[in-house]
Amino acid sequence: MHIPDGYLSPQTAIPFVVAMVPIWGIAVKKVQSEVKKKEVPVLAIGAAFSFTIMMFNLPIPGGSSAHAVGAVLLAILLGPWAA
């Protein structure tokens, strides 16, 4: 679900960012230790593919739109921490 710009106040957004920093650090360490050098191009191409398919919005009833999420494919191919 998307929320409009400015919807989250700094009092809400900052604690969530602070909470995510250690999780991002864990993810980086796990990817560095678990993803082999041969899989790095797959990760890069997968990230580009994921970004590309997310640019195409599909209209859904109610006047909103949805888009595909490529992170699921990356999680299947390279594990959840890489996604």
C-alpha distances in whole Angstrom, upper triangle without the diagonal:
4,7,10,13,15,13,14,17,20,21,17,16,20,20,17,18,21,20,19,22,24,21,21,25,25,23,25,29,28,27,30,32,31,30,33,34,34,30,29,30,27,25,25,25,22,20,21,20,17,16,18,16,13,15,15,13,13,14,13,14,14,14,10,10,8,10,12,12,15,15,16,19,20,20,22,24,25,23,20,22,22,18
4,7,9,12,10,12,15,17,19,16,15,18,19,16,17,21,20,19,21,24,22,21,25,26,24,26,29,28,27,30,33,32,31,34,34,35,31,30,30,28,25,25,25,22,20,21,20,17,16,18,16,13,13,14,12,14,14,14,16,15,13,10,10,9,11,13,13,16,16,18,21,21,22,24,26,26,25,22,23,23,19
4,7,9,7,8,12,15,16,13,12,16,17,15,16,20,20,19,21,24,23,22,26,27,25,27,30,30,29,32,35,34,33,36,37,37,34,32,32,31,28,27,28,25,23,23,24,20,19,21,20,16,16,18,15,17,17,16,18,16,15,12,12,13,14,17,17,20,20,21,24,24,25,27,29,29,28,25,25,25,22
4,6,6,9,12,14,16,14,13,17,19,17,18,21,22,21,23,26,25,24,28,29,28,29,32,32,32,34,37,36,35,38,39,39,36,34,34,33,30,29,29,27,24,25,25,22,20,21,21,17,17,18,16,18,18,18,19,17,15,13,14,15,16,19,19,22,22,24,27,27,27,30,32,32,31,28,28,27,24
4,6,8,10,12,15,13,12,15,17,16,16,19,21,20,21,25,24,23,26,28,27,28,31,32,31,33,36,36,35,38,38,39,35,33,33,32,29,28,29,27,24,24,25,23,20,22,22,18,18,20,18,21,21,21,23,21,19,16,17,18,19,21,21,23,23,26,28,28,28,31,33,32,31,28,28,27,25
4,6,7,9,12,11,10,13,16,15,15,18,20,20,21,25,24,24,27,29,28,29,32,33,32,34,37,37,37,40,40,41,38,35,36,35,32,31,32,30,27,27,29,26,23,25,26,22,22,24,22,24,24,24,25,23,21,19,20,21,22,24,24,26,26,28,31,30,30,34,35,34,33,30,29,29,27
4,6,10,11,10,10,13,15,14,15,18,19,19,21,24,24,24,27,28,28,29,32,33,32,35,37,37,36,40,40,41,38,36,36,35,32,32,33,30,27,28,29,26,24,26,26,22,22,24,21,23,23,23,23,21,20,17,19,19,21,23,23,25,25,27,30,30,29,33,34,34,32,29,28,29,26
4,7,8,6,6,9,11,11,12,15,16,16,18,21,21,21,24,26,25,27,30,30,30,32,35,35,35,38,39,40,37,35,36,35,31,31,32,30,27,28,29,26,24,27,26,23,23,25,23,25,25,25,26,23,23,20,21,21,22,24,23,25,24,26,29,29,28,32,33,32,31,27,26,27,25
4,5,5,6,8,11,11,12,14,16,17,19,22,22,22,25,27,27,28,31,32,32,34,36,37,37,40,41,42,39,37,38,37,34,33,35,33,29,31,32,29,27,30,30,26,26,29,27,29,29,28,29,27,26,24,24,25,26,28,26,29,27,29,32,32,31,35,36,35,33,30,28,29,28
4,5,5,6,8,10,10,12,14,15,16,19,20,20,22,25,25,26,28,30,30,32,34,35,35,38,39,41,38,35,37,36,33,32,34,32,29,30,32,29,27,30,30,27,27,30,29,31,31,31,32,30,29,26,27,27,27,29,27,29,27,30,33,31,31,34,36,34,32,29,27,28,27
4,6,6,7,9,11,11,13,15,17,19,20,21,23,25,25,27,29,30,31,33,35,36,36,40,40,42,39,37,39,38,34,34,36,34,31,33,34,31,29,32,33,29,30,32,31,33,33,32,33,31,30,28,29,28,29,31,29,31,29,31,34,33,32,35,37,35,33,29,28,29,28
4,6,6,7,9,11,11,13,15,18,18,19,21,23,23,25,27,28,29,31,33,33,34,37,38,40,37,35,36,35,32,32,34,31,28,30,31,28,27,30,30,26,27,29,28,30,30,29,30,28,28,25,26,25,26,27,25,27,25,27,31,29,28,32,34,32,30,26,25,27,25
4,6,5,6,9,10,11,13,16,16,16,19,21,21,22,25,26,26,28,30,31,31,34,35,37,34,31,33,32,29,28,30,28,25,27,28,25,23,27,27,23,24,27,26,28,29,28,30,28,27,24,24,24,24,25,23,25,23,25,28,27,26,30,31,29,28,24,23,24,22
4,5,5,6,9,10,11,14,15,15,17,19,20,21,23,25,25,27,29,30,30,34,34,37,34,31,33,33,29,29,31,29,26,28,30,27,25,29,29,26,27,30,29,31,32,32,33,32,31,28,28,27,27,28,25,27,24,27,30,28,27,31,32,30,28,25,23,24,23
4,5,5,6,9,10,12,13,14,16,18,19,21,22,24,25,27,28,29,30,33,34,37,34,32,34,33,29,30,32,30,27,29,31,27,27,30,30,27,29,31,30,32,33,32,34,32,32,29,29,28,28,28,26,27,24,26,29,28,26,30,32,29,27,24,22,24,23
4,5,5,6,9,11,11,12,15,16,16,18,21,21,22,24,26,27,27,31,32,34,31,29,31,30,26,27,29,27,24,26,27,24,23,27,27,24,25,28,27,29,30,29,31,30,29,26,26,24,24,25,22,23,21,23,26,24,23,26,28,26,24,20,19,21,19
4,5,5,6,10,10,10,12,15,15,16,18,20,20,22,24,25,25,29,30,32,29,27,28,28,24,24,27,25,22,24,26,23,22,25,26,23,24,27,27,29,30,30,32,31,30,27,26,25,24,25,22,23,20,22,25,23,22,26,27,25,23,20,18,19,18
4,5,5,8,10,10,12,14,15,16,18,20,21,22,24,25,26,29,30,33,30,28,30,30,26,26,29,27,24,27,29,26,25,29,29,26,28,31,30,33,34,34,36,35,34,31,30,28,28,28,25,25,23,25,28,25,24,28,29,26,24,21,19,20,20
4,6,7,7,9,11,12,13,15,17,18,20,21,23,24,25,28,30,32,29,27,30,29,25,26,29,26,24,27,28,25,25,28,29,26,28,30,30,32,33,33,35,34,33,30,29,27,27,27,23,24,21,23,26,24,22,26,27,24,22,19,17,19,19
4,6,5,6,9,10,10,12,14,15,16,18,20,21,21,25,26,28,25,24,26,25,21,22,25,23,20,23,24,21,21,25,25,22,25,27,27,29,31,31,33,32,32,28,27,25,24,24,20,21,18,20,22,20,19,22,24,21,19,16,13,15,15
4,5,5,6,9,10,11,13,14,15,17,19,20,21,24,25,27,25,23,25,25,21,22,25,23,20,23,25,22,22,26,27,24,26,29,29,32,34,34,36,35,35,31,30,28,26,26,22,22,19,22,24,21,20,24,24,21,20,17,14,16,16
4,5,5,6,9,10,11,12,14,15,17,18,19,23,24,27,24,23,26,25,22,23,26,24,22,25,27,24,24,28,29,26,29,32,32,34,36,36,38,38,37,34,32,30,28,27,24,24,20,22,24,21,20,23,24,21,19,16,13,15,16
4,5,5,6,9,10,11,12,14,15,16,17,21,23,25,22,21,24,23,19,21,23,21,19,22,24,21,22,25,26,24,26,29,29,31,33,33,35,35,35,31,29,27,25,24,21,20,17,18,21,18,16,20,21,18,15,12,10,12,13
4,5,5,6,9,10,10,12,14,15,16,19,20,22,20,18,21,20,16,18,20,19,16,19,21,19,19,23,23,22,24,27,27,30,32,32,35,35,34,30,28,26,24,23,19,19,15,18,19,16,15,19,19,16,15,12,9,11,11
4,5,5,6,9,10,11,12,14,15,18,19,22,20,18,21,21,18,19,22,21,18,22,24,22,22,26,27,25,27,30,31,33,36,36,39,39,38,34,32,30,28,26,23,22,18,20,22,19,18,21,21,18,16,14,11,12,14
4,5,5,6,9,10,11,12,14,17,19,21,19,18,21,21,17,19,22,20,19,22,24,22,23,26,27,25,28,31,32,34,36,36,39,39,38,35,33,30,28,26,22,21,18,19,21,18,16,19,19,16,14,12,8,11,13
4,5,5,6,9,10,10,11,15,16,19,16,15,18,17,14,16,19,17,15,19,20,18,19,23,23,22,25,27,28,30,33,33,36,36,36,32,30,27,25,23,19,18,14,16,17,14,12,16,16,12,11,9,5,7,9
4,6,5,6,9,10,10,13,14,17,15,13,16,16,13,14,18,17,15,18,20,19,19,23,24,23,25,28,30,32,35,35,38,39,38,34,32,29,26,24,21,19,16,18,19,15,14,18,17,13,13,12,8,8,11
4,5,5,6,8,10,13,14,17,15,14,18,18,15,17,20,19,18,21,23,22,23,26,27,26,29,32,33,35,38,38,41,42,41,37,35,32,29,27,24,22,18,20,21,17,16,19,18,14,13,13,9,10,13
4,5,5,6,8,11,14,16,14,13,17,16,14,16,19,18,17,21,22,21,22,25,26,25,28,31,32,34,37,37,40,40,40,36,34,31,28,26,22,20,16,18,18,15,13,16,15,11,10,10,7,8,11
4,5,5,5,9,11,13,10,10,13,13,10,13,16,14,14,17,19,18,19,22,23,23,26,28,30,32,35,35,38,39,39,35,32,29,26,24,20,17,14,16,16,12,12,14,13,9,9,9,6,6,9
4,6,6,8,9,12,11,10,14,14,12,14,17,17,16,19,21,20,22,25,26,26,28,31,33,35,38,39,42,43,42,38,35,32,29,27,23,21,18,20,19,16,15,17,16,12,12,13,10,9,13
4,6,8,10,13,12,12,16,16,14,17,20,19,19,22,23,23,24,27,28,28,31,33,35,37,40,40,44,45,44,40,38,34,31,29,25,23,20,21,20,17,16,18,16,12,12,14,11,11,15
4,6,10,11,10,11,14,14,12,15,18,17,17,21,21,21,23,26,26,26,29,31,33,35,38,38,41,43,42,39,36,32,29,26,23,20,17,18,17,14,13,14,13,9,9,11,9,9,13
4,7,8,6,7,11,10,9,12,14,13,14,17,18,18,20,23,23,24,27,29,31,33,36,37,40,41,41,37,34,31,27,24,21,18,16,17,15,12,12,13,11,7,9,11,10,8,11
4,5,5,7,10,10,10,13,15,15,16,19,20,20,22,24,25,26,29,31,33,35,39,39,43,44,44,40,37,33,30,27,24,21,19,19,18,15,15,16,12,10,12,15,13,11,15
4,5,5,8,10,10,12,14,15,16,18,19,20,22,24,25,26,28,31,33,35,39,40,44,45,44,41,37,34,30,28,25,21,20,21,19,16,17,18,14,12,15,17,16,13,16
4,6,7,8,10,11,12,14,15,17,18,19,21,23,24,26,28,30,32,34,38,39,43,44,43,40,36,33,30,26,24,20,19,20,18,15,17,17,13,11,15,18,17,14,17
4,6,5,6,9,10,10,12,14,15,16,18,20,21,22,25,27,29,31,34,36,39,41,40,36,33,30,26,23,20,17,16,17,14,11,13,13,10,8,11,14,14,11,13
4,5,5,6,9,10,11,12,14,15,17,18,20,21,23,25,28,30,34,35,39,40,39,35,32,29,25,23,20,16,15,17,15,12,14,15,12,10,13,15,13,10,12
4,5,5,6,8,10,11,12,14,15,16,18,20,21,24,27,29,32,34,38,39,38,35,31,28,24,22,19,16,16,17,15,12,15,16,12,11,15,17,16,12,14
4,5,5,6,8,10,10,12,14,15,16,18,20,22,25,26,30,31,35,37,36,32,29,26,22,19,17,13,13,14,11,9,12,12,9,9,12,14,14,11,12
4,6,5,6,9,10,10,12,14,15,16,19,21,23,25,29,30,34,35,34,31,27,24,20,18,15,11,11,13,11,7,10,12,9,7,10,12,11,8,9
4,5,5,6,9,10,11,12,14,16,17,20,22,25,28,30,34,35,34,30,27,24,20,18,16,12,12,15,13,10,13,15,12,11,14,15,14,10,11
4,5,5,6,8,10,10,12,14,16,18,21,23,27,28,32,34,32,29,25,22,19,16,15,11,12,14,12,10,13,14,12,12,15,16,16,13,12
4,5,5,6,8,10,11,12,14,16,19,21,24,26,30,31,30,27,23,20,16,13,11,8,8,10,8,6,10,11,9,10,12,13,14,10,9
4,5,5,6,9,10,11,13,15,18,20,24,25,29,30,29,25,22,19,15,13,11,8,8,11,10,8,11,13,12,11,13,13,13,10,8
4,5,5,6,9,10,11,14,17,19,23,25,29,30,28,25,21,19,15,13,12,9,11,14,12,11,14,16,14,15,17,17,17,14,12
4,5,5,6,9,10,12,15,17,21,23,26,28,26,23,20,17,13,11,10,7,10,12,10,10,13,14,13,14,16,17,17,14,12
4,5,5,6,9,11,13,15,19,20,24,25,24,21,17,14,11,8,7,4,6,9,8,8,11,13,13,13,15,14,15,13,10
4,6,5,7,10,12,15,18,20,24,25,23,20,16,14,11,10,8,7,9,12,12,12,15,17,16,17,18,17,17,15,12
4,5,5,8,11,14,17,20,23,25,23,20,16,14,10,10,10,9,12,14,13,14,17,18,18,19,20,20,20,18,15
4,5,6,9,11,14,17,20,22,20,17,14,11,7,6,7,7,11,12,12,13,16,17,17,18,20,19,20,18,15
4,5,7,10,13,15,19,20,18,15,11,9,5,5,6,7,10,12,13,14,16,17,18,19,20,18,20,18,14
4,6,10,13,15,19,20,18,15,11,10,7,9,10,11,14,16,16,17,19,21,21,22,23,22,23,21,18
4,7,10,13,16,18,16,13,10,9,6,8,10,12,15,17,17,18,21,22,22,24,25,24,25,23,20
4,6,9,13,14,12,9,6,6,5,8,11,13,16,17,18,20,22,23,24,26,26,24,26,24,21
4,6,10,12,11,9,5,5,6,9,12,15,18,18,19,21,23,23,25,27,27,26,27,26,22
4,7,9,7,6,4,6,9,12,15,18,21,21,22,24,26,27,28,30,30,28,30,29,26
4,6,7,6,5,7,10,13,16,19,21,21,22,25,26,26,29,30,30,28,30,30,26
4,6,7,8,10,14,16,19,22,24,24,26,28,29,30,32,34,33,31,33,33,29
4,6,9,11,15,18,20,24,26,26,28,30,30,31,34,35,34,32,34,34,30
4,7,10,14,17,20,23,25,26,27,30,30,32,34,35,34,32,34,33,30
4,7,11,14,16,20,22,22,24,26,27,28,30,31,31,28,30,30,26
4,7,11,13,16,18,19,21,23,24,25,27,28,28,26,27,27,23
4,7,9,13,15,15,17,19,20,21,23,25,24,22,24,23,20
4,6,10,12,13,14,16,17,19,20,22,22,20,22,20,17
4,6,9,9,10,13,14,15,17,18,19,17,19,18,14
4,6,6,8,10,11,12,14,15,15,14,16,14,11
4,5,5,7,9,10,11,12,13,12,14,12,9
4,5,5,6,9,10,10,10,9,10,9,5
4,5,5,6,9,10,9,8,11,10,7
4,5,5,6,9,9,10,12,11,8
4,5,5,6,7,8,9,7,5
4,6,5,4,4,7,7,5
4,6,6,7,11,10,9
4,6,9,11,9,9
4,7,8,6,7
4,6,6,7
4,5,5
4,5
4
